Amino acid sequence: MRMPTRDWIRKLPSYRNHGLSPFDVRLLAPYASAVAIVGVAFFIRWLFDALLPPGFPFLTFFPAVIITAFAFGLWPSVMTGTLGLWLSWYFFVPTLNSFALERGGILALVFYLFIVIVDILLTHLAIGAIVESDGAIKAKEDLTRFQDILIRELDHRIKNLFAVVASVVKLSARYADSSSELAEDASARILALSRSHSSLWRLGKDADATVQSIAGQVLEPFLASHAGRIRITGTSPVLDIRLVQILSLIFHELATNAVKYGALAGDNGEVTISSPSDDAQSLSVVWEESVPSDFQDGAQKGFGTELIERLINGAGGTLTRLFANGRMTTSLNFPAP
């Protein structure tokens, strides 16, 4: 089967080396080939010198330049043209075996240089056009593949988001005492989820989604009303969207419980959020808050606790709670994102 012209051009060194600098080590073999081609051109010209009439000093060097430009590219062809100029000037342009020039010899060299430069430029531009065309085709194919992946990923994420929203509404309904309470609780949790997704868009331009950035976005309403009492510290690895959704809902539930029963229920309590683990195999998140003296574990258990436990178990994580010296420490541990 005949190979298309474009395919065998792609196999040429001139195609692969297009755009390289003249000092690139990848041009060593093409330079050696250029010297060999000049040597062959010189030998043929010398061999037939006695048979050729005067006025053809460059006869074999023109095709040598064209072959080198087409097969090996710009800089090897410049070498071929330069070596051909010196060899033909010395051996075949009057005065022979000398670099002295007669008037006719000057015109001959100017003619040679003009033809060689035109040949090299036209060949270089032709190869370059093919390289650029292939680059544009590849870029279009890559864009098409990226769009397909993006559409599939968007479909997957939307389905996951609907599943999370449905679970939130279902669990909210189980614990709500009235339709208005259901609407209020479900709306607050869905808005927390919405803020996390908005943060993904904003952070994607300037920074990455981390425990700290997500906490800042989700807790924005609480930060506004409890300024200075919520501290977000440390650094964390970049989170994938699944952990962003999970942590957004968990932070919202913990903050809501803190307002109702814990550190933010009074005037002096504080909340600290950190991600202290340096373990590359896991992600740790610690929520620590001061609690009132009459705080009882279990008083706030309900939808929020069940939601947090479900989210953590679904992500393969663990949850521990410790109470000591008037402080409650909630530690979350997830497999590395």
CORLIN-V808866 format. One record per backbone hydrogen bond with DSSP energy under -0.5 kcal/mol. NH is the residue of the N-H (numbers start at 1). CO is the residue of the C=O. E is the energy in kcal/mol with one decimal. If there is no record, write none. Layout:
NH/CO/E, NH/CO/E
This chain:
7/4/-0.7, 8/4/-1.7, 9/5/-1.9, 10/6/-1.5, 11/7/-0.6, 12/9/-1.5, 13/71/-0.6, 14/71/-1.8, 15/12/-0.8, 16/12/-1.9, 17/13/-3.0, 18/15/-0.9, 20/17/-2.0, 24/21/-1.7, 27/24/-2.0, 28/25/-1.7, 31/27/-2.6, 32/28/-2.3, 33/29/-2.3, 34/30/-2.3, 35/31/-2.2, 36/32/-2.0, 37/33/-2.5, 38/34/-2.3, 39/35/-2.3, 40/36/-2.3, 41/37/-2.5, 42/38/-2.8, 43/39/-2.4, 44/40/-2.5, 45/41/-2.4, 46/42/-2.8, 47/43/-2.6, 48/44/-2.0, 49/46/-0.9, 51/48/-0.9, 52/48/-1.1, 52/49/-0.7, 56/53/-0.5, 59/56/-1.0, 61/58/-0.7, 62/58/-1.7, 63/59/-0.6, 64/60/-1.0, 65/61/-2.1, 66/62/-2.1, 67/63/-2.9, 68/64/-2.2, 69/65/-2.7, 70/66/-2.4, 71/67/-2.7, 72/68/-3.0, 73/68/-1.0, 73/69/-0.8, 77/73/-1.6, 78/74/-2.0, 79/75/-2.1, 80/76/-2.4, 81/77/-2.8, 82/78/-2.4, 83/79/-2.9, 84/80/-2.6, 85/81/-1.9, 86/82/-2.1, 87/83/-2.5, 88/84/-2.5, 89/85/-2.3, 90/86/-2.2, 91/87/-2.7, 92/88/-2.1, 93/88/-1.3, 94/92/-0.5, 97/90/-1.7, 98/90/-1.2, 98/95/-0.8, 102/94/-1.2, 106/102/-1.8, 107/103/-1.6, 108/104/-2.0, 109/105/-2.3, 110/106/-2.3, 111/107/-2.4, 112/108/-2.4, 113/109/-2.7, 114/110/-2.3, 115/111/-2.4, 116/112/-2.8, 117/113/-2.6, 118/114/-2.3, 119/115/-2.8, 120/116/-2.7, 121/117/-2.5, 122/118/-2.6, 123/119/-2.2, 124/120/-2.7, 125/121/-2.8, 126/122/-2.1, 127/123/-2.5, 128/124/-2.6, 129/125/-2.2, 130/126/-1.6, 131/127/-2.4, 132/128/-2.8, 133/129/-2.3, 134/130/-2.6, 135/131/-2.2, 136/132/-2.4, 137/133/-2.3, 138/134/-2.7, 139/135/-2.5, 140/136/-2.2, 141/137/-2.4, 142/138/-3.0, 143/139/-2.3, 144/140/-2.3, 145/141/-2.4, 146/142/-2.6, 147/143/-2.6, 148/144/-2.2, 149/145/-2.5, 150/146/-2.9, 151/147/-2.5, 152/148/-2.3, 153/149/-2.8, 154/150/-2.7, 155/151/-2.4, 156/152/-2.3, 157/153/-2.7, 158/154/-2.6, 159/155/-2.1, 160/156/-2.2, 161/157/-2.7, 162/158/-2.6, 163/159/-2.1, 164/160/-2.3, 165/161/-2.6, 166/162/-2.7, 167/163/-2.1, 168/164/-2.5, 169/165/-2.6, 170/166/-2.4, 171/167/-2.6, 172/168/-2.5, 173/169/-2.3, 174/170/-1.2, 175/171/-1.3, 176/172/-1.5, 182/178/-2.3, 183/179/-2.6, 184/180/-2.4, 185/181/-2.8, 186/182/-2.6, 187/183/-2.1, 188/184/-2.1, 189/185/-2.1, 190/186/-2.6, 191/187/-2.5, 192/188/-1.8, 193/189/-1.9, 194/190/-2.3, 195/191/-2.5, 196/192/-1.6, 197/193/-1.7, 198/194/-2.4, 199/195/-2.2, 200/196/-1.5, 201/197/-1.4, 202/198/-2.3, 203/199/-3.4, 204/200/-1.7, 205/201/-0.6, 205/202/-1.0, 206/202/-0.9, 207/203/-3.3, 210/208/-0.7, 214/210/-2.5, 215/211/-2.3, 216/212/-2.2, 217/213/-1.9, 218/214/-2.9, 219/215/-2.5, 220/217/-1.1, 223/219/-3.0, 224/220/-1.8, 225/221/-1.0, 226/222/-1.6, 229/226/-2.0, 231/229/-0.5, 231/271/-3.1, 233/231/-0.5, 233/273/-3.1, 239/209/-3.3, 244/240/-1.9, 245/241/-2.3, 246/242/-2.2, 247/243/-2.9, 248/244/-2.0, 249/245/-1.9, 250/246/-2.3, 251/247/-3.0, 252/248/-1.9, 253/249/-2.4, 254/250/-2.9, 255/251/-2.5, 256/252/-2.4, 257/253/-2.5, 258/254/-2.2, 259/255/-2.1, 260/256/-2.0, 261/257/-3.5, 262/257/-1.2, 264/258/-0.7, 265/258/-0.7, 265/262/-1.7, 266/262/-0.5, 266/263/-0.5, 269/263/-0.7, 271/229/-3.0, 272/288/-3.3, 273/231/-2.9, 274/286/-2.1, 282/279/-1.2, 283/334/-3.3, 285/332/-2.6, 286/274/-3.1, 287/330/-3.0, 288/272/-2.8, 288/286/-0.6, 289/328/-2.4, 290/270/-1.9, 291/326/-2.5, 295/292/-1.8, 299/296/-2.1, 301/298/-1.0, 306/302/-2.3, 307/303/-3.1, 308/304/-2.6, 309/305/-2.5, 310/306/-2.4, 311/307/-2.7, 312/308/-2.5, 313/309/-2.5, 314/310/-2.6, 315/311/-1.2, 316/313/-1.4, 317/312/-3.0, 318/333/-2.2, 320/331/-2.0, 322/329/-2.2, 324/327/-2.3, 327/324/-1.1, 328/289/-3.1, 329/322/-2.8, 330/287/-3.4, 330/328/-0.6, 331/320/-2.8, 331/329/-0.6, 332/285/-3.3, 332/330/-0.5, 333/318/-2.1, 334/283/-2.9, 336/281/-1.8
